[in-house]
Amino acid sequence: MSLKKDRVIKSLTGKGFVEIVDRKRDHRIFCLRDPQDPDKYIPHIRTQVSMGSRKYKALSEDLVSKMRKQLHFDSKKQFLDFLKCDYTLEEYYALLKAKDFDLIIPLIKFRSSN
């Protein structure tokens, strides 16, 4: 099952991820916003999506699997539920804390892509 790239991006940004602009790369990088300070992000909780050509509108199974691992979900179903909004941002924070991820340090102030 492939996922539409634009739907994944919309879901991530709607779930507390912010796009980090890096004009030197050919990927769009998404990092999790800090739950305490929305002007900062947590750099070690991130994933990326290739900008690629317009003909690649869907993410392959392999890419979905990589994104799931990068975001530390236990299963593909859990990741898909998160994208479909069946899994809340608070539940995601709880999952990360249960895995002993430090959500507070280090934080980096981001520059908006706007």
C-alpha positions in Angstrom: 0.0 0.0 0.0 1.4 3.3 -1.0 0.6 6.7 0.6 0.1 10.0 -1.2 3.0 12.2 -0.4 0.9 15.4 -0.1 -1.5 13.7 2.4 1.4 12.5 4.5 2.9 16.0 4.6 -0.4 17.6 5.5 -0.9 15.0 8.3 2.6 15.5 9.7 2.3 19.3 9.8 -1.2 19.0 11.3 0.2 16.7 14.0 2.9 19.0 15.5 5.7 18.6 12.9 7.4 21.6 11.3 9.2 21.6 8.0 12.8 22.6 8.4 14.0 24.5 5.3 17.4 23.4 4.0 17.8 24.6 0.4 21.0 22.5 0.0 19.1 19.2 0.2 16.6 17.6 -2.2 14.4 16.5 0.7 11.8 18.1 2.9 12.7 17.5 6.6 10.0 17.4 9.3 10.9 17.7 13.0 8.6 17.4 15.9 7.7 20.7 17.6 8.5 21.1 21.3 5.3 20.6 23.3 6.4 23.3 25.8 7.6 25.9 23.3 6.1 25.9 19.7 8.9 28.1 18.5 11.4 25.3 18.9 11.7 21.8 17.6 13.2 18.5 18.7 15.9 17.7 16.1 16.2 13.9 16.9 12.5 13.2 16.2 12.4 13.8 12.5 11.7 12.3 9.1 12.2 13.4 5.5 10.3 13.3 2.2 12.0 13.6 -1.1 11.0 16.6 -3.1 11.5 14.5 -6.3 9.7 15.1 -9.5 6.0 15.7 -9.7 5.4 12.2 -11.1 6.3 10.7 -7.8 3.1 11.6 -5.9 3.0 8.4 -3.8 5.4 7.1 -1.2 6.6 3.5 -1.7 6.2 0.8 0.9 9.9 1.0 1.6 9.7 4.8 2.3 6.7 4.4 4.5 8.6 1.7 6.5 11.6 4.1 6.8 9.5 6.9 8.0 7.8 4.7 10.6 11.2 3.7 12.0 12.5 7.3 11.9 9.5 8.4 14.0 9.8 5.5 16.4 6.5 3.8 15.8 6.3 0.2 16.8 4.2 -0.9 13.8 3.1 0.2 10.4 -0.5 0.2 11.7 0.4 2.5 14.5 2.1 4.9 12.1 -0.9 4.8 9.7 -3.3 5.4 12.6 -1.2 8.5 13.5 -1.4 9.8 10.0 -5.2 9.2 9.8 -5.7 11.1 13.1 -6.7 8.0 15.0 -3.6 8.5 17.2 -3.3 11.8 19.0 -0.2 13.9 19.3 -0.4 13.4 23.1 -0.4 9.7 22.6 2.6 10.1 20.4 4.4 12.1 23.0 3.6 9.3 25.5 5.0 6.7 23.2 8.2 8.6 22.9 8.5 9.1 26.6 7.9 5.4 27.2 10.8 4.7 24.9 13.0 7.1 27.1 13.3 9.8 24.4 14.2 13.1 25.9 11.6 15.5 24.4 13.1 18.6 26.0 16.8 18.6 25.1 18.2 19.6 22.7 15.9 22.2 21.3 16.5 24.4 18.3 14.7 27.5 17.4 13.5 27.1 13.8 13.1 29.5 10.9 9.7 29.3 9.3 9.6 28.4 5.6 7.1 31.3 5.1 
